[in-house]
């Protein structure tokens, strides 16, 4: 059986198409893995890349990719809605098939060491690859972002895992980690009121009394003219998408705001969608087949979860 990891590097450019294409080009048509997709967002000014394949090949390709980003992105002139601490902000490794989390931690550390050795970019290890409890959660590391990291990194407790306590002047720092599949999920609201989105986000995020394993906040999408509740679902088995989606609709109703759509950033395991579709089928008293085809899963996910810009290729299993 093939050993497959998912690697999802995020880089801090979502507006300049020429730069984005030049960066992603170094990941195309490589041996041992597939560039599944890349999604750029102008408001977030961020591009999320998804790779699937043999981790041995992915490691070296990601090092090359980091060099290209270093060449083209200067963080002193970058801004956007998404928090960021580096030109390549994060590089997570996710076990998919015939590979353990412990092995992903090894590959994450190998990648971090090679990047630091070659480019002198400081690296923080996070999630399952974290060496300290304060670095398990990415927001703890990222707090202060690129601008604040210049002083933060000098504090003894924030000495990087790889490299010197000095940010790269144009690139910043990178978080490299290993984790279970994270669901990057956004819910569109038919309003431009960020305060409303923030109030709803408070109701679902764990840090303010909401759901465990959910990080959430508000963002205004200038390109679309409305706000989103943007979130990461860190453990979809303990808090499935339907629960978050229905709660946001319920909370939005108190502000007389309509939920129009939702979206996924990056890929998603089939199991994530099955867990939510089972809920909707049961609500309607319908027989549920957990072995339904990917095409059926896609159709029902759009129907019940109001996904936009979604197709079968967004499901991990369709790319293996």
DOVEX-463743 format. One record per residue (C-alpha): residue number from 1; residue in one letter; z, x, y. Coordinates in nm, 4 decimals, m for minus. Example, Ala and Ser with C-alpha at 12.3 -4.5 7.8 and 13.67 -1.06 7.14 Angstrom:
<pts>
   num   residu         c3         c1         c2
     1        a     0.7800     1.2300    m0.4500
     2        s     0.7140     1.3670    m0.1060
</pts>
This chain:
<pts>
   num   residu         c3         c1         c2
     1        x     0.0000     0.0000     0.0000
     2        x    m0.0867     0.1273     0.3478
     3        x     0.1986     0.2258     0.5745
     4        x     0.1606     0.0323     0.8981
     5        x     0.3521     0.0453     1.2236
     6        x     0.2906    m0.1383     1.5448
     7        x     0.3148     0.0740     1.8572
     8        x     0.3133    m0.0986     2.1972
     9        x     0.2904     0.1496     2.4842
    10        x     0.3158    m0.0099     2.8295
    11        x     0.1704     0.1685     3.1304
    12        x     0.2159     0.0971     3.4994
    13        x    m0.1320    m0.0089     3.6090
    14        x    m0.2743    m0.3595     3.5889
    15        x    m0.5108    m0.3816     3.8836
    16        x    m0.7532    m0.0886     3.8848
    17        x    m0.9962    m0.1720     3.6028
    18        x    m1.1617     0.1706     3.6108
    19        x    m0.8278     0.3466     3.5624
    20        x    m0.7231     0.1060     3.2889
    21        x    m1.0453     0.1562     3.0951
    22        x    m1.0307     0.5352     3.1329
    23        x    m0.6743     0.5397     2.9994
    24        x    m0.7390     0.3075     2.7074
    25        x    m1.0597     0.4914     2.6152
    26        x    m0.8601     0.7754     2.4596
    27        x    m0.7195     0.5281     2.2031
    28        x    m1.0528     0.3851     2.0896
    29        x    m1.2310     0.4679     1.7630
    30        x    m0.9570     0.6943     1.6334
    31        x    m0.8847     0.7752     1.2711
    32        x    m0.5902     0.6109     1.0961
    33        x    m0.5131     0.3251     1.3340
    34        x    m0.6707     0.0471     1.5353
    35        x    m0.6498    m0.0344     1.9037
    36        x    m0.5913    m0.4070     1.8582
    37        x    m0.5839    m0.5130     2.2208
    38        x    m0.4729    m0.4311     2.5723
    39        x    m0.3631    m0.6848     2.8302
    40        x    m0.3556    m0.6053     3.2007
    41        x    m0.1689    m0.8199     3.4524
    42        x    m0.2343    m0.7805     3.8254
    43        x     0.0915    m0.9397     3.9388
    44        x     0.3051    m0.7324     3.7041
    45        x     0.0756    m0.4308     3.7682
    46        x     0.1196    m0.3361     3.4065
    47        x    m0.0924    m0.3067     3.0938
    48        x     0.0434    m0.3664     2.7439
    49        x    m0.1412    m0.1846     2.4645
    50        x    m0.1088    m0.2726     2.0958
    51        x    m0.1840    m0.0217     1.8189
    52        x    m0.1625    m0.0885     1.4444
    53        x    m0.1905     0.1677     1.1688
    54        x    m0.0614     0.4890     1.0169
    55        x     0.2192     0.6312     1.2333
    56        x     0.1153     0.9907     1.1637
    57        x    m0.2098     0.9308     1.3500
    58        x    m0.0560     0.7105     1.6185
    59        x     0.1933     0.9783     1.7264
    60        x    m0.0708     1.2324     1.8310
    61        x    m0.2905     0.9658     1.9904
    62        x    m0.0007     0.8406     2.2032
    63        x     0.0682     1.1958     2.3204
    64        x    m0.2965     1.2267     2.4299
    65        x    m0.2790     0.8834     2.5935
    66        x     0.0304     0.9922     2.7917
    67        x    m0.1620     1.2915     2.9237
    68        x    m0.4389     1.0650     3.0495
    69        x    m0.1881     0.8379     3.2230
    70        x    m0.0276     1.1447     3.3834
    71        x    m0.3681     1.2414     3.5188
    72        x    m0.4483     0.9016     3.6704
    73        x    m0.1248     0.7308     3.7814
    74        x     0.1082     0.8453     4.0588
    75        x     0.4239     0.6359     4.0602
    76        x     0.4922     0.7183     4.4248
    77        x     0.2138     0.4711     4.5100
    78        x     0.2761     0.2076     4.2408
    79        x     0.4462    m0.1300     4.2799
    80        x     0.4460    m0.4604     4.0942
    81        x     0.6601    m0.7469     3.9703
    82        x     0.7569    m0.5759     3.6447
    83        x     1.0471    m0.3268     3.6511
    84        x     0.9319     0.0243     3.5583
    85        x     1.0621     0.3786     3.5443
    86        x     0.7508     0.5707     3.4532
    87        x     0.3728     0.5730     3.4516
    88        x     0.4037     0.5121     3.0786
    89        x     0.7148     0.2991     3.0882
    90        x     0.7945     0.2445     2.7210
    91        x     0.6639     0.3466     2.3784
    92        x     0.8239     0.1406     2.1002
    93        x     0.7545     0.1831     1.7261
    94        x     0.7880    m0.1316     1.5129
    95        x     0.7865    m0.1385     1.1295
    96        x     0.5236    m0.3760     0.9913
    97        x     0.4333    m0.2851     0.6331
    98        x     0.5763    m0.0421     0.3748
    99        x     0.7775     0.1501     0.6354
   100        x     1.1450     0.1416     0.7296
   101        x     1.3164     0.1248     1.0653
   102        x     1.4698     0.4665     0.9919
   103        x     1.1215     0.6135     0.9552
   104        x     1.0171     0.4536     1.2838
   105        x     1.3133     0.6276     1.4497
   106        x     1.1855     0.9593     1.3143
   107        x     0.8350     0.8942     1.4485
   108        x     0.9763     0.7871     1.7859
   109        x     1.1665     1.1151     1.8144
   110        x     0.8638     1.3158     1.7074
   111        x     0.6575     1.1456     1.9783
   112        x     0.9252     1.2030     2.2426
   113        x     0.9568     1.5723     2.1604
   114        x     0.5817     1.6308     2.1665
   115        x     0.5408     1.4526     2.5013
   116        x     0.8256     1.6451     2.6591
   117        x     0.7087     1.9790     2.5176
   118        x     0.3540     1.9261     2.6423
   119        x     0.4056     1.7555     2.9788
   120        x     0.7726     1.8164     3.0756
   121        x     0.8282     1.4412     3.1112
   122        x     1.1924     1.3413     3.0471
   123        x     1.2471     1.0934     2.7635
   124        x     1.5238     0.8408     2.6969
   125        x     1.5560     0.7116     2.3394
   126        x     1.6382     0.3395     2.3181
   127        x     1.6945     0.0457     2.0787
   128        x     1.7304     0.1622     1.7165
   129        x     1.6398     0.5165     1.8241
   130        x     1.9166     0.5326     2.0870
   131        x     2.1653     0.8174     2.0569
   132        x     2.4231     0.6457     2.2792
   133        x     2.5450     0.2852     2.2975
   134        x     2.4626     0.2606     2.6678
   135        x     2.0983     0.3300     2.5864
   136        x     2.0406     0.0691     2.3185
   137        x     1.9323    m0.1909     2.5755
   138        x     1.6287    m0.0854     2.7742
   139        x     1.7362    m0.2569     3.1023
   140        x     2.0423    m0.0278     3.1134
   141        x     1.8170     0.2767     3.1152
   142        x     1.5560     0.1273     3.3466
   143        x     1.8060     0.0079     3.6091
   144        x     1.7155     0.1645     3.9418
   145        x     1.3543     0.2020     3.8295
   146        x     1.1341     0.4971     3.9253
   147        x     1.2779     0.5288     4.2735
   148        x     1.6426     0.5182     4.1659
   149        x     1.5883     0.7437     3.8651
   150        x     1.5507     1.0469     4.0923
   151        x     1.9282     1.0487     4.1475
   152        x     2.0429     0.8598     3.8390
   153        x     1.9029     1.1200     3.6004
   154        x     2.1266     1.3842     3.7583
   155        x     2.4409     1.2016     3.6458
   156        x     2.5872     1.3589     3.3288
   157        x     2.5896     1.0249     3.1458
   158        x     2.2182     0.9808     3.2121
   159        x     2.0967     1.3208     3.0984
   160        x     1.7718     1.2499     2.9101
   161        x     1.7505     1.2884     2.5338
   162        x     1.4511     1.5172     2.5771
   163        x     1.3889     1.7328     2.8815
   164        x     1.5747     1.8383     3.1914
   165        x     1.7748     1.6127     3.4228
   166        x     1.4892     1.5969     3.6711
   167        x     1.2204     1.3295     3.6768
   168        x     0.8551     1.4215     3.6709
   169        x     0.7611     1.3909     4.0409
   170        x     0.4536     1.1705     3.9897
   171        x     0.5138     1.0249     3.6438
   172        x     0.8869     0.9494     3.6266
   173        x     1.0435     0.9093     3.2817
   174        x     0.9645     0.7261     2.9555
   175        x     1.1696     0.5135     2.7182
   176        x     1.0705     0.5803     2.3570
   177        x     1.2254     0.3649     2.0867
   178        x     1.2129     0.1852     1.7541
   179        x     1.2822    m0.1860     1.7216
   180        x     1.2072    m0.5085     1.5390
   181        x     0.9196    m0.7159     1.6807
   182        x     1.0068    m0.8243     2.0340
   183        x     0.8494    m1.1405     2.1712
   184        x     0.7341    m1.0935     2.5294
   185        x     0.7133    m1.4547     2.6366
   186        x     0.6527    m1.6250     2.9722
   187        x     0.6743    m1.9923     3.0678
   188        x     0.4698    m2.1259     3.3606
   189        x     0.6300    m2.3640     3.6103
   190        x     0.4355    m2.5893     3.8467
   191        x     0.6104    m2.4606     4.1583
   192        x     0.6089    m2.1553     4.3822
   193        x     0.9867    m2.1649     4.4218
   194        x     1.1339    m1.8445     4.2781
   195        x     1.4901    m1.9762     4.3197
   196        x     1.4112    m2.2579     4.0782
   197        x     1.2711    m2.0141     3.8234
   198        x     1.5795    m1.7971     3.8648
   199        x     1.8143    m2.0914     3.8077
   200        x     1.6285    m2.1784     3.4877
   201        x     1.6288    m1.8147     3.3746
   202        x     2.0076    m1.8048     3.4195
   203        x     2.0397    m2.0979     3.1804
   204        x     1.8664    m1.9141     2.8953
   205        x     1.9479    m1.5444     2.9334
   206        x     2.2467    m1.4085     2.7472
   207        x     2.3902    m1.2072     3.0369
   208        x     2.4568    m1.5262     3.2354
   209        x     2.5783    m1.7442     2.9505
   210        x     2.2532    m1.8430     2.7809
   211        x     2.1050    m1.7539     2.4448
   212        x     2.1946    m1.4341     2.2660
   213        x     1.9027    m1.1903     2.2266
   214        x     1.7241    m1.3303     2.5334
   215        x     1.6578    m1.1391     2.8564
   216        x     1.4996    m1.3514     3.1298
   217        x     1.4212    m1.3622     3.4989
   218        x     1.1927    m1.5206     3.7608
   219        x     0.8620    m1.3891     3.8868
   220        x     0.6036    m1.5196     4.1325
   221        x     0.2419    m1.4807     4.0225
   222        x     0.0404    m1.4374     4.3375
   223        x    m0.2901    m1.4484     4.1504
   224        x    m0.2026    m1.7895     4.0013
   225        x     0.0087    m1.9302     4.2855
   226        x     0.3091    m2.0321     4.0765
   227        x     0.6275    m1.8910     3.9259
   228        x     0.7164    m1.8017     3.5694
   229        x     1.0322    m1.7649     3.3729
   230        x     0.9555    m1.4299     3.2140
   231        x     1.1527    m1.3082     2.9145
   232        x     1.1951    m1.0899     2.6113
   233        x     1.3184    m1.2551     2.2933
   234        x     1.4809    m0.9625     2.1157
   235        x     1.5407    m1.1381     1.7827
   236        x     1.3095    m1.4318     1.7128
   237        x     1.4835    m1.5082     1.3810
   238        x     1.8085    m1.5875     1.5601
   239        x     1.6517    m1.7555     1.8630
   240        x     1.3061    m1.8959     1.7866
   241        x     1.0499    m1.9700     2.0540
   242        x     1.0753    m2.3482     2.0287
   243        x     1.4441    m2.3395     2.1231
   244        x     1.3707    m2.1391     2.4385
   245        x     1.0652    m2.3474     2.5297
   246        x     1.2420    m2.6821     2.4907
   247        x     1.5469    m2.5623     2.6830
   248        x     1.3323    m2.4460     2.9744
   249        x     1.1569    m2.7849     2.9820
   250        x     1.4939    m2.9580     2.9827
   251        x     1.6302    m2.7378     3.2633
   252        x     1.3086    m2.7706     3.4669
   253        x     1.3406    m3.1500     3.4567
   254        x     1.6561    m3.1393     3.6685
   255        x     1.4495    m2.9796     3.9479
   256        x     1.1605    m3.2244     3.8981
   257        x     0.9427    m2.9278     3.7979
   258        x     0.6795    m2.9482     3.5261
   259        x     0.6291    m2.6802     3.2604
   260        x     0.2526    m2.6347     3.2471
   261        x     0.1923    m2.3598     2.9912
   262        x     0.3444    m2.0650     2.8173
   263        x     0.2003    m1.7261     2.7235
   264        x     0.2600    m1.4372     2.4886
   265        x     0.2092    m1.0792     2.5992
   266        x     0.0921    m0.8608     2.3131
   267        x     0.0880    m0.9605     1.9470
   268        x     0.3249    m1.1805     1.7480
   269        x     0.4120    m1.2036     1.3773
   270        x     0.2952    m1.5171     1.1968
   271        x     0.6529    m1.5796     1.0881
   272        x     0.7571    m1.6220     1.4520
   273        x     0.5193    m1.9124     1.4961
   274        x     0.5947    m2.0655     1.1568
   275        x     0.9628    m2.0904     1.2488
   276        x     0.8792    m2.2896     1.5610
   277        x     0.6069    m2.5058     1.4106
   278        x     0.8435    m2.6147     1.1333
   279        x     1.0694    m2.7640     1.4034
   280        x     0.7895    m2.9672     1.5648
   281        x     0.6562    m3.0944     1.2319
   282        x     1.0048    m3.2071     1.1303
   283        x     1.0529    m3.3866     1.4639
   284        x     0.7442    m3.5929     1.3854
   285        x     0.8242    m3.6447     1.0177
   286        x     0.5170    m3.4491     0.9053
   287        x     0.4846    m3.2485     0.5848
   288        x     0.4962    m2.8784     0.6619
   289        x     0.3056    m2.6046     0.4800
   290        x     0.4461    m2.2613     0.5604
   291        x     0.1395    m2.1064     0.3941
   292        x    m0.1024    m2.2646     0.6424
   293        x    m0.3963    m2.0517     0.7525
   294        x    m0.3885    m1.8372     1.0643
   295        x    m0.6438    m2.0719     1.2195
   296        x    m0.4102    m2.3673     1.1626
   297        x    m0.1140    m2.1747     1.2981
   298        x    m0.3158    m2.0953     1.6106
   299        x    m0.4209    m2.4575     1.6614
   300        x    m0.0686    m2.5963     1.6251
   301        x     0.0878    m2.3209     1.8381
   302        x    m0.1426    m2.4155     2.1241
   303        x    m0.0712    m2.7853     2.0670
   304        x     0.3079    m2.7696     2.0496
   305        x     0.3984    m2.4607     2.2523
   306        x     0.1273    m2.5028     2.5201
   307        x     0.0055    m2.1456     2.4803
   308        x    m0.2701    m2.0370     2.7151
   309        x    m0.5061    m1.7450     2.6546
   310        x    m0.4110    m1.7513     2.2861
   311        x    m0.6212    m1.7070     1.9745
   312        x    m0.5871    m1.5947     1.6136
   313        x    m0.6252    m1.2284     1.7078
   314        x    m0.2876    m1.2478     1.8853
   315        x    m0.1255    m1.2864     1.5421
   316        x    m0.0443    m0.9504     1.3840
   317        x    m0.1522    m1.0499     1.0347
   318        x    m0.5078    m1.1196     1.1504
   319        x    m0.5449    m0.7529     1.2447
   320        x    m0.4192    m0.5921     0.9220
</pts>
